[in-house]
Amino acid sequence: MTVLHLGDDENRFSPEWLQRVHSTLDEVDDVLVTTGGGRFYSNGLDLEWLMAHGDEAAKYVADVQELFARVLTLPVPTVAAVNGHAFGAGAMLAMAHDFRVMRADRGYFCFPEADINIPFTPGMAALIQGKLTPAAAIASMTTGRRFGGAAALETGLVDEIAAESELVKVASERVGALAGKDRGTLGAIKATMFAPAVAALRAA
């Protein structure tokens, strides 16, 4: 089992952070659990870096969407142990996993795009809509609502909630029971299931 610790800060998607995550994904053997430390799972895009490197914005967005596509189709069972705030692209990363287990008592799961005037790219919208019911997609994508653990579970954004002390354990048990699936078969199933989202993500 590979447990990928995203970091102890806001875990924004800097180019260096993206490379570190990809390097870990290269080594995943049977199942993948991702989690953060402290208050954040991930706050998503590194807006400070992006503002300073505006000429690289298109490549940066393409790199972020490639990470989503890769996690979405990773040929092993995957689960996000959402230990704290998951905002914007951070919430999308969690959504790209097969399952999501969220801390019950603290942290918000949120797509704030409607409130910060940044429309979803076609790939990002396809990713989220590929995982949610239409009602859940409208409730989360068009409102900017911050969902705590219980509300996220009720809406269908996450599959389970757990106490902070049990979060990684509960997440690990969820995917640990699925270890040993044939990678070729599982990868092909995911690629077929999410073909529209993957195509939209990689079109960038």
Secondary structure as GFF3:
##gff-version 3
##sequence-region A 1 204
A	DSSP	beta_strand	2	5	.	.	.	ID=ss1
A	DSSP	alpha_helix	15	25	.	.	.	ID=ss2
A	DSSP	beta_strand	32	35	.	.	.	ID=ss3
A	DSSP	beta_strand	40	42	.	.	.	ID=ss4
A	DSSP	alpha_helix	47	52	.	.	.	ID=ss5
A	DSSP	three_ten_helix	54	56	.	.	.	ID=ss6
A	DSSP	alpha_helix	57	72	.	.	.	ID=ss7
A	DSSP	beta_strand	78	82	.	.	.	ID=ss8
A	DSSP	beta_strand	85	87	.	.	.	ID=ss9
A	DSSP	alpha_helix	89	96	.	.	.	ID=ss10
A	DSSP	beta_strand	99	103	.	.	.	ID=ss11
A	DSSP	beta_strand	109	110	.	.	.	ID=ss12
A	DSSP	alpha_helix	113	116	.	.	.	ID=ss13
A	DSSP	alpha_helix	122	131	.	.	.	ID=ss14
A	DSSP	alpha_helix	134	141	.	.	.	ID=ss15
A	DSSP	beta_strand	146	147	.	.	.	ID=ss16
A	DSSP	alpha_helix	149	155	.	.	.	ID=ss17
A	DSSP	beta_strand	160	162	.	.	.	ID=ss18
A	DSSP	three_ten_helix	164	166	.	.	.	ID=ss19
A	DSSP	alpha_helix	167	176	.	.	.	ID=ss20
A	DSSP	alpha_helix	183	193	.	.	.	ID=ss21
A	DSSP	alpha_helix	195	202	.	.	.	ID=ss22
###
